[in-house]
Amino acid sequence: MFLKGKPIRVFYGWWIVGASFLTALCVGGVVFYGFTAFFEPIANEMGWSYMQISLAASLRGLEIGILAPFTGILADRWGPRRLISSGVFITAAGLILLSTTTSLVMFYGAFALIAIGMSASTMTVLMTAIANWFRRKVGIASGIAICGFGFSGLLVPVIVRLIAVYEWRMALSVLALGMVVIVLPLSLLFRHKPEQYGYFPDGETESLRTNSNGPHLSQAVEVEVKVKQALKCGTFWRLALAFMYHTMVVSAAVTHVMPYLSSIGISRSISSLVATAIPLVSIFGRLGSGWLGDKFDRRLVATGSLAMIGCGMLFFEYVSTTSTWMLVPFLVLFGIGYGGNTALRPSLVREYFGRTNFGTIFGLIVGIGGIGVIIGPTLAGWAYDNWGSYYVIWFFFAGLAVVALISVLKITPVRHIVEPSPSRVVPQP
């Protein structure tokens, strides 16, 4: 682009935001949101119970929970490019294995591979890349990036159509090939830290402006917390607890949305639209909360998002064939709350713990959140297998929102570890 004969330079961090958006769209749509479309076809062909299938989906949380701290460490040391490119191949291999499964052992093994690939190519690695390139605008930048997960809901009807035309096994093979073709080139756009390319976070260049009084420098003061110090801090554990609730309820709802609606007599075509709408509506929360978090207290914005998730689940449990209108407030409250809380997680970690060890600390929080991914879908599947209904479990998840929002309200700044960083010199305006 040119303006009055001069090219307009776009800060390279925004290219990384764009690559993160598309990566999240592809991987999230195929592996996370898309799995609900495979749930019933697999159960019908293999004869497995809902709990057995849900446990496989929960293995994603176990592997991600175990691996997230390690991928965070590697992201801090190596940068995102190598992790994302290798993660794409591992995820594709897991999908191919899943398409040929003939036993529960193979089924679980495939999900273990998929989880390893996801750990290397999605949330922790992508958000570490964003946090390295942004400080003041980290909220909106991370919000835009993880909107890719929101738009990935558009892949759900595509996956439903693939399954209808080619059956679920061939559909998985097609998705594996598509992921490699699309995401692997995107991995080449990622860079590690802006200082390596003559920038500082948010696009500040390393230059000194002088006047008659000489050079004027200002040091940007940032919180820089070591990993061991973070683990001893109550703020870390309160954030981890809140986000563990978030992953528990979201993974349960997203995994079981189609089988739940089918169990109460709602058609598969309508339930697939609801599954598509959840991540799409979350886009409003991802962008809105990211922007609000840069303007106001992120802690209060996150609290509001958690309250919306809990209220949304109350509407979800009362949906029936005669009250399908309740799906509207469910989608609005749950979708916006879910998206908002997801967008605020990286910016909250960036604000309270800094960026030097962001990948490791964020990875630890994601790892603890992985426990919720294990518990949520498995508990929902167990409830249906034993009670023939999801009613009680949805009410339970709604109540847990109170615990999560209280936890976020009580976090406090880590004031005793605030140091000026000489490497973060920015020009005096």
C-alpha positions as CSV (number, residue, x, y, z in Angstrom):
1,M,0.0,0.0,0.0
2,F,1.1,3.5,-0.7
3,L,0.2,6.9,0.7
4,K,1.5,10.1,-1.2
5,G,4.2,8.0,-2.9
6,K,5.4,6.3,0.3
7,P,4.8,2.7,1.2
8,I,2.8,2.0,4.3
9,R,4.7,-0.5,6.5
10,V,2.6,-3.0,8.4
11,F,4.1,-4.1,11.7
12,Y,5.2,-7.7,11.2
13,G,3.4,-8.7,14.5
14,W,0.1,-8.3,12.6
15,W,1.2,-10.9,10.0
16,I,1.8,-13.3,12.9
17,V,-1.6,-12.5,14.2
18,G,-3.1,-13.3,10.8
19,A,-1.1,-16.6,10.6
20,S,-2.3,-17.5,14.1
21,F,-5.9,-16.8,13.1
22,L,-5.8,-19.2,10.1
23,T,-3.9,-21.9,12.0
24,A,-6.4,-21.8,14.9
25,L,-9.2,-21.9,12.3
26,C,-8.0,-25.1,10.6
27,V,-6.7,-27.0,13.6
28,G,-9.6,-26.0,15.9
29,G,-12.3,-26.7,13.4
30,V,-11.0,-30.2,12.6
31,V,-9.9,-31.4,15.9
32,F,-11.9,-29.5,18.6
33,Y,-15.3,-28.4,17.2
34,G,-15.5,-30.9,14.4
35,F,-15.3,-34.0,16.7
36,T,-19.0,-33.6,17.8
37,A,-20.0,-34.5,14.2
38,F,-18.1,-37.8,14.4
39,F,-19.5,-38.7,17.8
40,E,-22.7,-40.5,16.7
41,P,-21.3,-42.1,13.5
42,I,-18.5,-43.7,15.5
43,A,-20.8,-44.8,18.3
44,N,-23.2,-46.4,15.8
45,E,-20.5,-48.3,13.8
46,M,-18.3,-49.4,16.7
47,G,-20.9,-50.0,19.3
48,W,-19.0,-48.1,22.0
49,S,-20.7,-46.2,24.8
50,Y,-20.8,-42.4,25.1
51,M,-18.4,-42.5,28.0
52,Q,-15.9,-44.6,26.1
53,I,-15.9,-42.2,23.2
54,S,-15.9,-39.2,25.5
55,L,-12.9,-40.6,27.3
56,A,-10.9,-40.6,24.1
57,A,-11.8,-36.9,23.5
58,S,-10.7,-36.3,27.1
59,L,-7.3,-37.8,26.3
60,R,-6.7,-34.7,24.3
61,G,-6.9,-32.8,27.6
62,L,-4.6,-35.3,29.3
63,E,-1.9,-35.1,26.6
64,I,-2.3,-31.3,26.2
65,G,-2.2,-30.9,30.0
66,I,1.0,-32.8,30.2
67,L,2.7,-31.3,27.2
68,A,1.6,-27.7,27.4
69,P,4.3,-26.7,30.0
70,F,6.9,-28.4,27.8
71,T,5.7,-26.7,24.6
72,G,5.7,-23.4,26.5
73,I,9.4,-23.9,27.4
74,L,10.2,-24.9,23.8
75,A,8.3,-21.9,22.5
76,D,10.3,-19.6,24.8
77,R,13.6,-21.1,23.6
78,W,13.0,-22.1,20.0
79,G,10.2,-19.9,18.8
80,P,7.0,-21.0,17.2
81,R,7.9,-22.0,13.7
82,R,9.5,-25.4,14.3
83,L,6.8,-26.4,16.8
84,I,3.9,-25.5,14.5
85,S,5.3,-27.2,11.4
86,S,6.0,-30.5,13.4
87,G,2.7,-30.3,15.1
88,V,0.8,-30.2,11.8
89,F,2.3,-33.5,10.7
90,I,1.7,-35.2,14.0
91,T,-1.9,-34.1,14.1
92,A,-2.4,-35.3,10.5
93,A,-0.9,-38.6,11.4
94,G,-3.3,-38.9,14.4
95,L,-6.3,-38.2,12.1
96,I,-5.1,-40.9,9.6
97,L,-4.7,-43.4,12.4
98,L,-8.2,-42.5,13.7
99,S,-9.6,-43.1,10.2
100,T,-8.3,-46.7,10.3
101,T,-9.2,-47.5,13.9
102,T,-10.6,-51.0,14.7
103,S,-10.3,-51.0,18.5
104,L,-10.5,-48.8,21.5
105,V,-6.7,-49.0,21.9
106,M,-6.2,-47.6,18.4
107,F,-8.9,-45.1,19.0
108,Y,-7.2,-43.8,22.2
109,G,-3.7,-43.9,20.6
110,A,-5.0,-41.8,17.7
111,F,-6.3,-39.1,20.1
112,A,-2.9,-39.2,21.9
113,L,-1.2,-38.3,18.7
114,I,-3.7,-35.7,17.9
115,A,-3.2,-34.1,21.3
116,I,0.5,-34.0,20.9
117,G,0.1,-32.3,17.5
118,M,-2.4,-29.8,18.9
119,S,-0.1,-28.9,21.8
120,A,2.7,-28.0,19.4
121,S,0.5,-26.0,17.0
122,T,-2.3,-24.2,18.8
123,M,-3.0,-22.2,22.0
124,T,0.3,-22.1,24.0
125,V,2.6,-21.7,21.0
126,L,0.3,-19.2,19.2
127,M,-0.2,-17.0,22.3
128,T,3.5,-17.1,23.1
129,A,4.2,-15.7,19.6
130,I,1.6,-13.0,20.1
131,A,2.8,-12.0,23.6
132,N,6.4,-11.6,22.3
133,W,5.3,-9.1,19.6
134,F,2.7,-7.1,21.6
135,R,2.5,-5.4,25.0
136,R,0.0,-2.5,25.0
137,K,-2.1,-4.1,22.3
138,V,-1.8,-7.7,23.5
139,G,-5.5,-7.9,24.3
140,I,-6.8,-7.1,20.9
141,A,-4.0,-8.9,19.1
142,S,-4.6,-12.2,21.0
143,G,-8.4,-11.6,20.6
144,I,-8.1,-11.4,16.8
145,A,-5.8,-14.4,16.7
146,I,-8.0,-16.7,18.7
147,C,-11.0,-15.6,16.6
148,G,-9.7,-18.3,14.3
149,F,-11.1,-20.8,16.8
150,G,-14.4,-19.0,16.6
151,F,-14.6,-19.0,12.8
152,S,-13.5,-22.7,12.9
153,G,-17.1,-23.4,13.7
154,L,-17.8,-22.9,10.0
155,L,-16.1,-26.2,9.4
156,V,-18.6,-28.1,11.3
157,P,-21.3,-28.2,8.6
158,V,-18.5,-29.0,6.1
159,I,-17.4,-31.9,8.2
160,V,-21.1,-33.1,8.6
161,R,-21.4,-33.0,4.8
162,L,-18.1,-34.9,4.3
163,I,-19.3,-37.6,6.7
164,A,-22.7,-37.9,4.9
165,V,-21.0,-38.2,1.5
166,Y,-17.8,-40.2,2.2
167,E,-18.5,-41.8,5.6
168,W,-16.5,-40.8,8.7
169,R,-13.3,-42.7,7.9
170,M,-12.7,-41.1,4.5
171,A,-13.7,-37.7,5.9
172,L,-10.9,-37.9,8.5
173,S,-8.4,-38.7,5.7
174,V,-9.5,-35.7,3.7
175,L,-9.3,-33.4,6.7
176,A,-5.8,-34.7,7.5
177,L,-4.5,-33.9,4.0
178,G,-6.2,-30.5,4.0
179,M,-4.6,-29.5,7.3
180,V,-1.1,-30.2,6.0
181,V,-1.7,-28.3,2.7
182,I,-3.0,-25.2,4.5
183,V,-1.2,-25.0,7.9
184,L,2.3,-26.0,6.9
185,P,2.9,-22.9,4.7
186,L,1.4,-20.7,7.4
187,S,4.1,-21.9,9.9
188,L,6.8,-20.2,7.7
189,L,5.3,-16.8,8.6
190,F,6.1,-17.1,12.3
191,R,9.0,-15.3,13.9
192,H,10.2,-15.5,17.5
193,K,10.9,-12.1,19.1
194,P,10.7,-8.6,17.5
195,E,14.1,-7.6,18.8
196,Q,15.7,-10.0,16.4
197,Y,14.3,-8.0,13.5
198,G,14.8,-4.4,14.8
199,Y,11.5,-3.9,16.6
200,F,10.2,-3.7,20.0
201,P,6.7,-4.9,21.0
202,D,3.8,-3.1,19.4
203,G,6.0,-2.0,16.5
204,E,8.3,0.5,18.2
205,T,11.7,0.6,16.3
206,E,15.0,0.9,18.0
207,S,16.0,4.5,17.2
208,L,17.1,7.4,19.2
209,R,15.7,10.8,18.6
210,T,17.8,13.7,19.7
211,N,17.2,17.4,20.2
212,S,19.2,20.2,21.7
213,N,19.2,18.6,25.1
214,G,20.6,15.3,23.8
215,P,19.0,11.9,23.5
216,H,15.9,11.1,25.5
217,L,15.3,7.5,26.5
218,S,12.6,6.0,28.5
219,Q,12.5,2.5,30.0
220,A,9.3,0.5,29.7
221,V,8.7,-1.0,33.0
222,E,7.3,-4.5,32.8
223,V,6.5,-7.3,35.3
224,E,9.0,-10.1,34.8
225,V,8.3,-13.1,37.0
226,K,10.4,-16.2,37.1
227,V,8.7,-19.6,36.8
228,K,9.5,-20.7,40.4
229,Q,8.2,-17.4,41.7
230,A,5.0,-17.8,39.7
231,L,4.3,-21.3,41.1
232,K,4.5,-19.8,44.7
233,C,2.1,-17.0,43.8
234,G,-1.6,-17.2,44.7
235,T,-2.4,-15.2,41.5
236,F,-1.1,-18.1,39.4
237,W,-3.2,-20.7,41.1
238,R,-6.4,-18.6,41.1
239,L,-6.0,-18.0,37.4
240,A,-5.3,-21.7,36.8
241,L,-8.4,-22.7,38.8
242,A,-10.7,-20.4,36.9
243,F,-9.4,-21.5,33.5
244,M,-9.7,-25.2,34.6
245,Y,-13.4,-24.6,35.1
246,H,-13.6,-22.8,31.7
247,T,-12.0,-25.8,29.9
248,M,-14.2,-28.3,31.8
249,V,-17.5,-26.8,30.9
250,V,-16.6,-25.7,27.4
251,S,-15.1,-29.1,26.4
252,A,-18.2,-30.9,27.8
253,A,-20.6,-28.6,26.0
254,V,-18.8,-28.6,22.7
255,T,-18.2,-32.4,22.7
256,H,-21.7,-33.3,23.7
257,V,-23.8,-30.6,22.0
258,M,-25.0,-32.8,19.1
259,P,-25.6,-36.0,21.0
260,Y,-27.3,-34.0,23.8
261,L,-29.7,-32.2,21.4
262,S,-30.4,-35.5,19.6
263,S,-31.2,-37.1,22.9
264,I,-34.0,-34.6,23.5
265,G,-35.5,-35.0,20.1
266,I,-33.9,-32.2,18.1
267,S,-32.8,-33.1,14.6
268,R,-29.2,-33.6,13.6
269,S,-29.4,-30.8,11.1
270,I,-30.4,-28.3,13.8
271,S,-27.9,-29.6,16.3
272,S,-25.1,-29.2,13.7
273,L,-26.2,-25.5,13.3
274,V,-26.0,-25.0,17.0
275,A,-22.5,-26.6,17.1
276,T,-21.5,-24.2,14.3
277,A,-23.0,-21.2,16.1
278,I,-21.2,-21.7,19.4
279,P,-17.7,-20.8,18.1
280,L,-19.1,-18.2,15.7
281,V,-20.9,-16.3,18.5
282,S,-17.8,-16.6,20.6
283,I,-16.1,-14.2,18.1
284,F,-18.0,-11.3,19.6
285,G,-16.6,-12.2,23.0
286,R,-13.1,-12.7,21.7
287,L,-12.9,-9.4,20.0
288,G,-15.0,-7.4,22.5
289,S,-13.3,-8.7,25.6
290,G,-9.9,-8.3,24.0
291,W,-10.6,-4.7,23.3
292,L,-12.3,-4.1,26.7
293,G,-9.3,-5.8,28.4
294,D,-6.9,-3.3,26.9
295,K,-9.1,-0.4,28.1
296,F,-10.3,-1.5,31.5
297,D,-9.5,-3.9,34.3
298,R,-9.1,-7.3,32.7
299,R,-9.9,-9.0,35.9
300,L,-13.4,-7.6,35.9
301,V,-14.0,-8.3,32.3
302,A,-13.0,-11.9,32.9
303,T,-15.4,-12.2,35.8
304,G,-18.2,-11.0,33.6
305,S,-17.3,-13.6,31.0
306,L,-17.4,-16.4,33.5
307,A,-20.8,-15.3,34.8
308,M,-22.1,-15.4,31.2
309,I,-20.9,-19.0,30.8
310,G,-22.7,-20.1,33.9
311,C,-26.0,-18.3,32.9
312,G,-25.7,-19.8,29.4
313,M,-25.5,-23.3,30.8
314,L,-28.8,-22.8,32.8
315,F,-30.6,-22.0,29.6
316,F,-28.9,-25.0,27.9
317,E,-30.3,-27.5,30.4
318,Y,-33.9,-26.4,29.9
319,V,-33.9,-26.7,26.1
320,S,-36.6,-29.1,24.7
321,T,-38.5,-29.6,21.5
322,T,-41.2,-27.2,22.8
323,S,-38.7,-24.6,24.0
324,T,-36.0,-24.5,21.3
325,W,-36.0,-20.7,21.7
326,M,-33.8,-21.2,24.8
327,L,-31.0,-22.1,22.4
328,V,-30.8,-18.4,21.5
329,P,-29.9,-17.0,25.0
330,F,-27.7,-20.1,25.5
331,L,-25.7,-19.2,22.4
332,V,-25.5,-15.5,23.2
333,L,-24.4,-15.9,26.8
334,F,-22.3,-19.1,26.5
335,G,-20.7,-18.1,23.2
336,I,-19.8,-14.5,24.2
337,G,-18.7,-15.6,27.7
338,Y,-16.6,-18.5,26.4
339,G,-15.0,-16.4,23.7
340,G,-14.3,-13.5,26.1
341,N,-12.7,-15.7,28.7
342,T,-10.5,-17.4,26.1
343,A,-9.3,-14.0,24.8
344,L,-8.5,-12.7,28.2
345,R,-6.4,-15.7,29.4
346,P,-3.2,-14.8,27.5
347,S,-3.5,-11.1,28.2
348,L,-4.0,-11.7,31.9
349,V,-0.9,-13.9,32.1
350,R,1.0,-11.3,30.1
351,E,-0.1,-8.5,32.4
352,Y,0.6,-10.3,35.7
353,F,3.7,-12.3,34.8
354,G,5.4,-10.5,31.9
355,R,6.7,-12.0,28.6
356,T,10.2,-13.3,29.4
357,N,8.8,-16.6,30.7
358,F,5.3,-16.2,29.2
359,G,5.4,-19.5,27.2
360,T,6.4,-21.6,30.2
361,I,3.9,-19.9,32.7
362,F,1.1,-19.9,30.2
363,G,1.8,-23.5,29.3
364,L,1.6,-24.5,32.9
365,I,-1.8,-22.8,33.2
366,V,-3.0,-24.5,30.0
367,G,-1.6,-27.8,31.4
368,I,-3.7,-27.4,34.6
369,G,-6.7,-26.5,32.4
370,G,-6.1,-29.8,30.6
371,I,-7.5,-31.5,33.8
372,G,-10.8,-29.8,33.0
373,V,-10.8,-31.1,29.5
374,I,-10.4,-34.6,30.9
375,I,-13.1,-34.2,33.5
376,G,-15.7,-32.3,31.5
377,P,-16.6,-34.6,28.5
378,T,-16.0,-37.8,30.5
379,L,-18.3,-36.7,33.3
380,A,-21.0,-35.6,30.9
381,G,-20.8,-39.0,29.1
382,W,-20.9,-40.9,32.4
383,A,-24.0,-38.9,33.4
384,Y,-25.9,-39.7,30.2
385,D,-24.9,-43.4,30.3
386,N,-26.1,-43.8,33.9
387,W,-29.0,-41.4,34.1
388,G,-30.1,-41.2,30.5
389,S,-30.1,-37.4,30.7
390,Y,-27.7,-34.4,30.7
391,Y,-29.9,-32.3,33.0
392,V,-28.0,-32.7,36.3
393,I,-24.6,-32.3,34.8
394,W,-25.4,-29.1,33.0
395,F,-26.8,-27.6,36.3
396,F,-23.6,-28.7,38.1
397,F,-21.5,-26.9,35.5
398,A,-23.6,-23.8,35.8
399,G,-23.0,-23.7,39.5
400,L,-19.3,-24.1,39.2
401,A,-19.1,-20.7,37.4
402,V,-19.6,-19.0,40.9
403,V,-16.4,-20.6,42.1
404,A,-14.4,-19.6,39.0
405,L,-15.5,-15.9,39.0
406,I,-14.7,-15.6,42.8
407,S,-11.3,-17.0,42.0
408,V,-10.6,-14.4,39.3
409,L,-11.9,-11.5,41.5
410,K,-9.3,-12.3,44.1
411,I,-6.2,-12.2,41.9
412,T,-3.8,-9.4,42.7
413,P,-0.7,-7.9,41.0
414,V,2.7,-9.4,41.7
415,R,4.0,-6.0,42.9
416,H,7.3,-7.2,44.4
417,I,8.7,-8.4,41.1
418,V,8.6,-5.3,38.9
419,E,11.8,-4.2,37.3
420,P,12.8,-1.9,34.5
421,S,14.2,-3.9,31.6
422,P,17.0,-2.1,29.7
423,S,16.4,-4.3,26.6
424,R,12.9,-2.7,26.2
425,V,14.0,0.8,25.4
426,V,11.5,2.7,23.3
427,P,11.8,6.2,21.7
428,Q,10.6,9.2,23.7
429,P,7.7,10.7,21.7
